[in-house]
Amino acid sequence: MTNQDIFDKVAAHLLTQNAQAREPISGHCAYRGANSMVCAVGCLIPDDKYYPEMEGKGPSDLHEVYGLFPDESIDLLNELQMVHDHYDTHEWKDQLYAVARKFDLHAKF
C-alpha cells in the first residue's frame, strides 16, 4: 500500500466508526477493542495477522517484529495513531486534514 492508500483507508475507517477502539478492562486504546472496534492502525492489520501480543506496541514494532508495514509508512502510521488515541472524535476530521498536509497527501472526505 502507498501512503495515500493507507491514509484513505484509515481516514474512511475512523470517520465511519466514529469511536475509539478501547481495551475493555483498562480502557486504553487498542488495535482490537471492545465491541469489534479497531483503531487507526488496527484497521490495517488483517485478522489472520493479528496477535493479542501486538497490543501496546507501536507501528515500528509491528513493522520490525511482524513485518506488517513498509518502513516508509511508519511516520504516517504514528501520526494516524495519534489522531485516534489523543483527539476526540469531533476533532478527527481536522486532524486528518493536518496529517494529509504534513505528508503531502490528498484528503478525499
N, CA, C and O atoms as a GROMACS GRO file, in nm:
protein
  436
    1MET      N    1   0.083  -0.119   0.000
    1MET     CA    2   0.000   0.000   0.000
    1MET      C    3   0.087   0.125   0.000
    1MET      O    4   0.190   0.130   0.067
    2THR      N    5   0.045   0.224  -0.074
    2THR     CA    6   0.115   0.352  -0.072
    2THR      C    7   0.068   0.430   0.051
    2THR      O    8  -0.030   0.393   0.116
    3ASN      N    9   0.139   0.539   0.082
    3ASN     CA   10   0.095   0.624   0.192
    3ASN      C   11  -0.044   0.682   0.165
    3ASN      O   12  -0.123   0.697   0.258
    4GLN      N   13  -0.073   0.713   0.041
    4GLN     CA   14  -0.207   0.763   0.008
    4GLN      C   15  -0.312   0.656   0.034
    4GLN      O   16  -0.418   0.685   0.089
    5ASP      N   17  -0.283   0.532  -0.006
    5ASP     CA   18  -0.376   0.421   0.019
    5ASP      C   19  -0.400   0.403   0.169
    5ASP      O   20  -0.513   0.384   0.213
    6ILE      N   21  -0.291   0.408   0.246
    6ILE     CA   22  -0.302   0.393   0.392
    6ILE      C   23  -0.388   0.505   0.449
    6ILE      O   24  -0.480   0.480   0.526
    7PHE      N   25  -0.357   0.628   0.410
    7PHE     CA   26  -0.433   0.742   0.460
    7PHE      C   27  -0.581   0.728   0.426
    7PHE      O   28  -0.667   0.746   0.512
    8ASP      N   29  -0.611   0.697   0.301
    8ASP     CA   30  -0.751   0.686   0.257
    8ASP      C   31  -0.826   0.581   0.339
    8ASP      O   32  -0.938   0.605   0.384
    9LYS      N   33  -0.764   0.465   0.357
    9LYS     CA   34  -0.830   0.357   0.431
    9LYS      C   35  -0.852   0.394   0.577
    9LYS      O   36  -0.960   0.373   0.631
   10VAL      N   37  -0.749   0.449   0.641
   10VAL     CA   38  -0.760   0.485   0.782
   10VAL      C   39  -0.860   0.598   0.802
   10VAL      O   40  -0.943   0.592   0.893
   11ALA      N   41  -0.854   0.701   0.719
   11ALA     CA   42  -0.947   0.813   0.732
   11ALA      C   43  -1.091   0.765   0.716
   11ALA      O   44  -1.178   0.801   0.795
   12ALA      N   45  -1.117   0.686   0.614
   12ALA     CA   46  -1.252   0.634   0.592
   12ALA      C   47  -1.297   0.550   0.712
   12ALA      O   48  -1.411   0.561   0.757
   13HIS      N   49  -1.207   0.468   0.763
   13HIS     CA   50  -1.240   0.385   0.879
   13HIS      C   51  -1.274   0.470   1.001
   13HIS      O   52  -1.378   0.451   1.063
   14LEU      N   53  -1.185   0.563   1.034
   14LEU     CA   54  -1.207   0.644   1.154
   14LEU      C   55  -1.335   0.726   1.145
   14LEU      O   56  -1.413   0.731   1.240
   15LEU      N   57  -1.358   0.788   1.032
   15LEU     CA   58  -1.474   0.874   1.017
   15LEU      C   59  -1.604   0.794   1.010
   15LEU      O   60  -1.711   0.847   1.041
   16THR      N   61  -1.596   0.669   0.971
   16THR     CA   62  -1.714   0.582   0.969
   16THR      C   63  -1.740   0.523   1.107
   16THR      O   64  -1.852   0.528   1.157
   17GLN      N   65  -1.636   0.469   1.169
   17GLN     CA   66  -1.652   0.410   1.303
   17GLN      C   67  -1.688   0.516   1.406
   17GLN      O   68  -1.772   0.494   1.493
   18ASN      N   69  -1.623   0.632   1.396
   18ASN     CA   70  -1.650   0.748   1.480
   18ASN      C   71  -1.647   0.716   1.630
   18ASN      O   72  -1.727   0.769   1.708
   19ALA      N   73  -1.554   0.630   1.668
   19ALA     CA   74  -1.536   0.594   1.809
   19ALA      C   75  -1.397   0.533   1.824
   19ALA      O   76  -1.346   0.469   1.733
   20GLN      N   77  -1.338   0.554   1.939
   20GLN     CA   78  -1.207   0.495   1.966
   20GLN      C   79  -1.223   0.347   1.998
   20GLN      O   80  -1.322   0.303   2.056
   21ALA      N   81  -1.122   0.270   1.958
   21ALA     CA   82  -1.114   0.130   1.996
   21ALA      C   83  -1.042   0.125   2.130
   21ALA      O   84  -0.927   0.167   2.141
   22ARG      N   85  -1.110   0.073   2.230
   22ARG     CA   86  -1.052   0.070   2.365
   22ARG      C   87  -1.057  -0.072   2.421
   22ARG      O   88  -1.151  -0.148   2.397
   23GLU      N   89  -0.952  -0.104   2.496
   23GLU     CA   90  -0.944  -0.231   2.566
   23GLU      C   91  -1.052  -0.232   2.673
   23GLU      O   92  -1.064  -0.136   2.749
   24PRO      N   93  -1.132  -0.339   2.681
   24PRO     CA   94  -1.248  -0.335   2.769
   24PRO      C   95  -1.216  -0.323   2.919
   24PRO      O   96  -1.294  -0.261   2.992
   25ILE      N   97  -1.108  -0.376   2.965
   25ILE     CA   98  -1.080  -0.372   3.109
   25ILE      C   99  -1.006  -0.244   3.148
   25ILE      O  100  -1.049  -0.172   3.238
   26SER      N  101  -0.895  -0.215   3.080
   26SER     CA  102  -0.814  -0.098   3.118
   26SER      C  103  -0.865   0.032   3.059
   26SER      O  104  -0.840   0.139   3.114
   27GLY      N  105  -0.937   0.024   2.948
   27GLY     CA  106  -0.983   0.144   2.881
   27GLY      C  107  -0.880   0.209   2.791
   27GLY      O  108  -0.907   0.313   2.731
   28HIS      N  109  -0.761   0.148   2.780
   28HIS     CA  110  -0.657   0.202   2.692
   28HIS      C  111  -0.695   0.179   2.546
   28HIS      O  112  -0.767   0.085   2.513
   29CYS      N  113  -0.645   0.266   2.460
   29CYS     CA  114  -0.665   0.246   2.316
   29CYS      C  115  -0.602   0.114   2.276
   29CYS      O  116  -0.500   0.072   2.330
   30ALA      N  117  -0.665   0.048   2.179
   30ALA     CA  118  -0.622  -0.086   2.141
   30ALA      C  119  -0.637  -0.106   1.990
   30ALA      O  120  -0.723  -0.044   1.926
   31TYR      N  121  -0.553  -0.192   1.935
   31TYR     CA  122  -0.568  -0.228   1.793
   31TYR      C  123  -0.702  -0.297   1.772
   31TYR      O  124  -0.773  -0.270   1.674
   32ARG      N  125  -0.737  -0.385   1.865
   32ARG     CA  126  -0.867  -0.450   1.866
   32ARG      C  127  -0.931  -0.420   2.001
   32ARG      O  128  -0.880  -0.463   2.105
   33GLY      N  129  -1.040  -0.348   1.999
   33GLY     CA  130  -1.103  -0.308   2.124
   33GLY      C  131  -1.237  -0.376   2.146
   33GLY      O  132  -1.272  -0.471   2.076
   34ALA      N  133  -1.308  -0.326   2.243
   34ALA     CA  134  -1.441  -0.378   2.276
   34ALA      C  135  -1.537  -0.354   2.160
   34ALA      O  136  -1.518  -0.263   2.080
   35ASN      N  137  -1.640  -0.436   2.152
   35ASN     CA  138  -1.747  -0.421   2.054
   35ASN      C  139  -1.698  -0.421   1.910
   35ASN      O  140  -1.754  -0.351   1.826
   36SER      N  141  -1.596  -0.498   1.882
   36SER     CA  142  -1.540  -0.513   1.746
   36SER      C  143  -1.482  -0.384   1.690
   36SER      O  144  -1.468  -0.370   1.568
   37MET      N  145  -1.448  -0.290   1.776
   37MET     CA  146  -1.386  -0.166   1.730
   37MET      C  147  -1.238  -0.193   1.700
   37MET      O  148  -1.174  -0.274   1.766
   38VAL      N  149  -1.186  -0.123   1.600
   38VAL     CA  150  -1.043  -0.129   1.569
   38VAL      C  151  -0.991   0.013   1.554
   38VAL      O  152  -1.065   0.103   1.512
   39CYS      N  153  -0.866   0.033   1.588
   39CYS     CA  154  -0.808   0.168   1.584
   39CYS      C  155  -0.756   0.200   1.444
   39CYS      O  156  -0.776   0.125   1.349
   40ALA      N  157  -0.690   0.315   1.434
   40ALA     CA  158  -0.639   0.364   1.306
   40ALA      C  159  -0.545   0.263   1.241
   40ALA      O  160  -0.562   0.230   1.124
   41VAL      N  161  -0.449   0.215   1.315
   41VAL     CA  162  -0.355   0.116   1.261
   41VAL      C  163  -0.418  -0.022   1.261
   41VAL      O  164  -0.392  -0.103   1.172
   42GLY      N  165  -0.502  -0.048   1.359
   42GLY     CA  166  -0.568  -0.179   1.368
   42GLY      C  167  -0.650  -0.214   1.246
   42GLY      O  168  -0.662  -0.332   1.211
   43CYS      N  169  -0.706  -0.114   1.180
   43CYS     CA  170  -0.787  -0.142   1.060
   43CYS      C  171  -0.702  -0.191   0.944
   43CYS      O  172  -0.755  -0.241   0.845
   44LEU      N  173  -0.571  -0.176   0.955
   44LEU     CA  174  -0.479  -0.220   0.850
   44LEU      C  175  -0.422  -0.359   0.878
   44LEU      O  176  -0.353  -0.416   0.793
   45ILE      N  177  -0.452  -0.414   0.995
   45ILE     CA  178  -0.399  -0.545   1.032
   45ILE      C  179  -0.504  -0.650   1.000
   45ILE      O  180  -0.611  -0.653   1.062
   46PRO      N  181  -0.476  -0.737   0.903
   46PRO     CA  182  -0.572  -0.843   0.872
   46PRO      C  183  -0.595  -0.931   0.995
   46PRO      O  184  -0.504  -0.952   1.075
   47ASP      N  185  -0.716  -0.982   1.009
   47ASP     CA  186  -0.748  -1.065   1.125
   47ASP      C  187  -0.653  -1.182   1.140
   47ASP      O  188  -0.616  -1.218   1.252
   48ASP      N  189  -0.611  -1.243   1.029
   48ASP     CA  190  -0.522  -1.359   1.038
   48ASP      C  191  -0.378  -1.322   1.072
   48ASP      O  192  -0.295  -1.410   1.094
   49LYS      N  193  -0.347  -1.193   1.076
   49LYS     CA  194  -0.212  -1.146   1.112
   49LYS      C  195  -0.210  -1.080   1.250
   49LYS      O  196  -0.104  -1.041   1.299
   50TYR      N  197  -0.326  -1.069   1.313
   50TYR     CA  198  -0.336  -1.004   1.443
   50TYR      C  199  -0.306  -1.102   1.556
   50TYR      O  200  -0.352  -1.216   1.555
   51TYR      N  201  -0.228  -1.056   1.654
   51TYR     CA  202  -0.200  -1.131   1.775
   51TYR      C  203  -0.221  -1.038   1.894
   51TYR      O  204  -0.180  -0.922   1.889
   52PRO      N  205  -0.282  -1.086   2.001
   52PRO     CA  206  -0.302  -1.002   2.120
   52PRO      C  207  -0.172  -0.941   2.173
   52PRO      O  208  -0.174  -0.835   2.236
   53GLU      N  209  -0.059  -1.007   2.149
   53GLU     CA  210   0.070  -0.956   2.193
   53GLU      C  211   0.108  -0.825   2.125
   53GLU      O  212   0.201  -0.757   2.170
   54MET      N  213   0.039  -0.788   2.019
   54MET     CA  214   0.066  -0.662   1.948
   54MET      C  215   0.021  -0.542   2.030
   54MET      O  216   0.075  -0.432   2.014
   55GLU      N  217  -0.077  -0.562   2.116
   55GLU     CA  218  -0.130  -0.450   2.195
   55GLU      C  219  -0.018  -0.384   2.276
   55GLU      O  220   0.066  -0.452   2.335
   56GLY      N  221  -0.020  -0.252   2.277
   56GLY     CA  222   0.081  -0.177   2.350
   56GLY      C  223   0.208  -0.151   2.271
   56GLY      O  224   0.297  -0.080   2.319
   57LYS      N  225   0.218  -0.206   2.152
   57LYS     CA  226   0.334  -0.184   2.066
   57LYS      C  227   0.299  -0.081   1.960
   57LYS      O  228   0.184  -0.072   1.917
   58GLY      N  229   0.398  -0.006   1.918
   58GLY     CA  230   0.376   0.096   1.815
   58GLY      C  231   0.392   0.040   1.676
   58GLY      O  232   0.435  -0.074   1.659
   59PRO      N  233   0.357   0.119   1.574
   59PRO     CA  234   0.370   0.074   1.436
   59PRO      C  235   0.511   0.029   1.399
   59PRO      O  236   0.526  -0.066   1.321
   60SER      N  237   0.614   0.093   1.452
   60SER     CA  238   0.750   0.050   1.417
   60SER      C  239   0.778  -0.089   1.472
   60SER      O  240   0.847  -0.168   1.408
   61ASP      N  241   0.725  -0.120   1.592
   61ASP     CA  242   0.739  -0.255   1.646
   61ASP      C  243   0.666  -0.357   1.559
   61ASP      O  244   0.717  -0.466   1.534
   62LEU      N  245   0.548  -0.320   1.513
   62LEU     CA  246   0.472  -0.411   1.427
   62LEU      C  247   0.545  -0.435   1.295
   62LEU      O  248   0.538  -0.543   1.238
   63HIS      N  249   0.614  -0.333   1.248
   63HIS     CA  250   0.695  -0.346   1.126
   63HIS      C  251   0.813  -0.439   1.152
   63HIS      O  252   0.836  -0.533   1.076
   64GLU      N  253   0.887  -0.414   1.259
   64GLU     CA  254   1.008  -0.491   1.288
   64GLU      C  255   0.979  -0.634   1.328
   64GLU      O  256   1.045  -0.726   1.279
   65VAL      N  257   0.882  -0.655   1.414
   65VAL     CA  258   0.856  -0.789   1.466
   65VAL      C  259   0.768  -0.872   1.374
   65VAL      O  260   0.791  -0.991   1.356
   66TYR      N  261   0.666  -0.809   1.316
   66TYR     CA  262   0.567  -0.884   1.238
   66TYR      C  263   0.574  -0.857   1.088
   66TYR      O  264   0.505  -0.923   1.010
   67GLY      N  265   0.656  -0.760   1.047
   67GLY     CA  266   0.672  -0.730   0.905
   67GLY      C  267   0.544  -0.679   0.840
   67GLY      O  268   0.519  -0.706   0.722
   68LEU      N  269   0.464  -0.605   0.916
   68LEU     CA  270   0.332  -0.568   0.865
   68LEU      C  271   0.330  -0.447   0.772
   68LEU      O  272   0.250  -0.443   0.679
   69PHE      N  273   0.414  -0.350   0.795
   69PHE     CA  274   0.402  -0.224   0.722
   69PHE      C  275   0.535  -0.187   0.657
   69PHE      O  276   0.641  -0.223   0.708
   70PRO      N  277   0.529  -0.115   0.544
   70PRO     CA  278   0.654  -0.069   0.483
   70PRO      C  279   0.723   0.034   0.572
   70PRO      O  280   0.657   0.115   0.638
   71ASP      N  281   0.852   0.030   0.574
   71ASP     CA  282   0.933   0.120   0.656
   71ASP      C  283   0.899   0.266   0.628
   71ASP      O  284   0.895   0.348   0.720
   72GLU      N  285   0.875   0.300   0.501
   72GLU     CA  286   0.849   0.439   0.464
   72GLU      C  287   0.713   0.489   0.511
   72GLU      O  288   0.682   0.607   0.496
   73SER      N  289   0.630   0.401   0.567
   73SER     CA  290   0.497   0.442   0.614
   73SER      C  291   0.488   0.456   0.766
   73SER      O  292   0.383   0.496   0.817
   74ILE      N  293   0.594   0.426   0.838
   74ILE     CA  294   0.588   0.424   0.984
   74ILE      C  295   0.554   0.561   1.041
   74ILE      O  296   0.473   0.570   1.133
   75ASP      N  297   0.614   0.667   0.991
   75ASP     CA  298   0.585   0.802   1.043
   75ASP      C  299   0.439   0.838   1.022
   75ASP      O  300   0.375   0.894   1.111
   76LEU      N  301   0.387   0.807   0.905
   76LEU     CA  302   0.245   0.832   0.878
   76LEU      C  303   0.157   0.752   0.973
   76LEU      O  304   0.061   0.805   1.029
   77LEU      N  305   0.189   0.625   0.992
   77LEU     CA  306   0.110   0.541   1.082
   77LEU      C  307   0.112   0.594   1.225
   77LEU      O  308   0.010   0.592   1.294
   78ASN      N  309   0.228   0.642   1.269
   78ASN     CA  310   0.237   0.701   1.403
   78ASN      C  311   0.144   0.822   1.415
   78ASN      O  312   0.074   0.838   1.515
   79GLU      N  313   0.143   0.906   1.314
   79GLU     CA  314   0.057   1.026   1.316
   79GLU      C  315  -0.091   0.988   1.316
   79GLU      O  316  -0.171   1.046   1.389
   80LEU      N  317  -0.126   0.891   1.234
   80LEU     CA  318  -0.266   0.848   1.228
   80LEU      C  319  -0.309   0.785   1.361
   80LEU      O  320  -0.422   0.805   1.406
   81GLN      N  321  -0.218   0.712   1.422
   81GLN     CA  322  -0.249   0.652   1.552
   81GLN      C  323  -0.270   0.760   1.658
   81GLN      O  324  -0.355   0.747   1.745
   82MET      N  325  -0.191   0.867   1.649
   82MET     CA  326  -0.206   0.978   1.744
   82MET      C  327  -0.344   1.044   1.729
   82MET      O  328  -0.405   1.084   1.828
   83VAL      N  329  -0.391   1.055   1.606
   83VAL     CA  330  -0.525   1.112   1.584
   83VAL      C  331  -0.627   1.028   1.661
   83VAL      O  332  -0.711   1.082   1.733
   84HIS      N  333  -0.620   0.898   1.644
   84HIS     CA  334  -0.714   0.807   1.711
   84HIS      C  335  -0.701   0.815   1.863
   84HIS      O  336  -0.802   0.823   1.934
   85ASP      N  337  -0.578   0.812   1.912
   85ASP     CA  338  -0.554   0.797   2.056
   85ASP      C  339  -0.568   0.927   2.136
   85ASP      O  340  -0.609   0.923   2.252
   86HIS      N  341  -0.536   1.039   2.076
   86HIS     CA  342  -0.521   1.163   2.153
   86HIS      C  343  -0.622   1.272   2.123
   86HIS      O  344  -0.616   1.380   2.183
   87TYR      N  345  -0.714   1.248   2.033
   87TYR     CA  346  -0.814   1.350   1.999
   87TYR      C  347  -0.954   1.294   2.012
   87TYR      O  348  -0.977   1.175   1.993
   88ASP      N  349  -1.046   1.382   2.044
   88ASP     CA  350  -1.188   1.344   2.047
   88ASP      C  351  -1.236   1.324   1.904
   88ASP      O  352  -1.183   1.384   1.810
   89THR      N  353  -1.337   1.242   1.888
   89THR     CA  354  -1.385   1.210   1.755
   89THR      C  355  -1.429   1.333   1.676
   89THR      O  356  -1.414   1.336   1.554
   90HIS      N  357  -1.482   1.435   1.743
   90HIS     CA  358  -1.524   1.556   1.670
   90HIS      C  359  -1.404   1.635   1.616
   90HIS      O  360  -1.423   1.726   1.535
   91GLU      N  361  -1.283   1.602   1.659
   91GLU     CA  362  -1.162   1.668   1.611
   91GLU      C  363  -1.092   1.588   1.500
   91GLU      O  364  -0.999   1.638   1.437
   92TRP      N  365  -1.135   1.467   1.478
   92TRP     CA  366  -1.064   1.378   1.386
   92TRP      C  367  -1.053   1.435   1.244
   92TRP      O  368  -0.946   1.428   1.184
   93LYS      N  369  -1.159   1.489   1.192
   93LYS     CA  370  -1.155   1.537   1.054
   93LYS      C  371  -1.049   1.645   1.037
   93LYS      O  372  -0.969   1.639   0.943
   94ASP      N  373  -1.046   1.743   1.125
   94ASP     CA  374  -0.944   1.848   1.118
   94ASP      C  375  -0.804   1.791   1.134
   94ASP      O  376  -0.711   1.832   1.065
   95GLN      N  377  -0.789   1.698   1.225
   95GLN     CA  378  -0.658   1.636   1.248
   95GLN      C  379  -0.614   1.554   1.127
   95GLN      O  380  -0.496   1.552   1.092
   96LEU      N  381  -0.708   1.487   1.064
   96LEU     CA  382  -0.674   1.411   0.942
   96LEU      C  383  -0.632   1.504   0.829
   96LEU      O  384  -0.540   1.473   0.753
   97TYR      N  385  -0.698   1.619   0.817
   97TYR     CA  386  -0.654   1.718   0.718
   97TYR      C  387  -0.511   1.761   0.748
   97TYR      O  388  -0.430   1.775   0.656
   98ALA      N  389  -0.478   1.782   0.874
   98ALA     CA  390  -0.342   1.823   0.912
   98ALA      C  391  -0.241   1.715   0.877
   98ALA      O  392  -0.132   1.745   0.829
   99VAL      N  393  -0.276   1.589   0.900
   99VAL     CA  394  -0.186   1.478   0.864
   99VAL      C  395  -0.168   1.475   0.712
   99VAL      O  396  -0.056   1.457   0.664
  100ALA      N  397  -0.275   1.492   0.638
  100ALA     CA  398  -0.266   1.491   0.492
  100ALA      C  399  -0.170   1.600   0.443
  100ALA      O  400  -0.086   1.576   0.356
  101ARG      N  401  -0.184   1.720   0.500
  101ARG     CA  402  -0.094   1.830   0.461
  101ARG      C  403   0.052   1.796   0.495
  101ARG      O  404   0.142   1.818   0.414
  102LYS      N  405   0.073   1.743   0.613
  102LYS     CA  406   0.208   1.712   0.659
  102LYS      C  407   0.277   1.612   0.567
  102LYS      O  408   0.398   1.622   0.544
  103PHE      N  409   0.202   1.516   0.515
  103PHE     CA  410   0.261   1.410   0.433
  103PHE      C  411   0.232   1.429   0.283
  103PHE      O  412   0.255   1.338   0.203
  104ASP      N  413   0.182   1.548   0.246
  104ASP     CA  414   0.153   1.581   0.108
  104ASP      C  415   0.058   1.478   0.044
  104ASP      O  416   0.083   1.427  -0.065
  105LEU      N  417  -0.050   1.451   0.115
  105LEU     CA  418  -0.150   1.357   0.069
  105LEU      C  419  -0.280   1.431   0.041
  105LEU      O  420  -0.298   1.544   0.085
  106HIS      N  421  -0.369   1.367  -0.031
  106HIS     CA  422  -0.498   1.426  -0.062
  106HIS      C  423  -0.603   1.372   0.035
  106HIS      O  424  -0.616   1.251   0.052
  107ALA      N  425  -0.676   1.461   0.098
  107ALA     CA  426  -0.785   1.424   0.186
  107ALA      C  427  -0.913   1.422   0.103
  107ALA      O  428  -0.959   1.526   0.057
  108LYS      N  429  -0.970   1.304   0.084
  108LYS     CA  430  -1.086   1.287  -0.002
  108LYS      C  431  -1.212   1.259   0.078
  108LYS      O  432  -1.284   1.164   0.048
  109PHE      N  433  -1.239   1.338   0.178
  109PHE     CA  434  -1.361   1.314   0.257
  109PHE      C  435  -1.434   1.445   0.281
  109PHE      O  436  -1.538   1.446   0.346
   0.00000   0.00000   0.00000
